[in-house]
Amino acid sequence: MRKAREAGPPAKSLMPVYLTVALTERTLLAAQKRGADLFGGALQQPQWRRQLRMLRAAMVGRF
């Protein structure tokens, strides 16, 4: 994610394509935190939180 942030924001016309990227970092951090217990439960946040995160990314223009 750091490398993607350093590359700068995507073009405005491509922003809707990249909105799901806003969810990636949280999921990967949760998987890393769980370690060996990766399949012990849900990694994703509730859907309403994911939607708010994508809305924020769309409005701010960064992930």
ABEGO torsion letter per residue (X at the ends): XAAAAAAEBBBAAAAAAAAAAAAAAAAAAAAAAAEAAAAABBABBBAAAAAAAAAAAAAAGBX
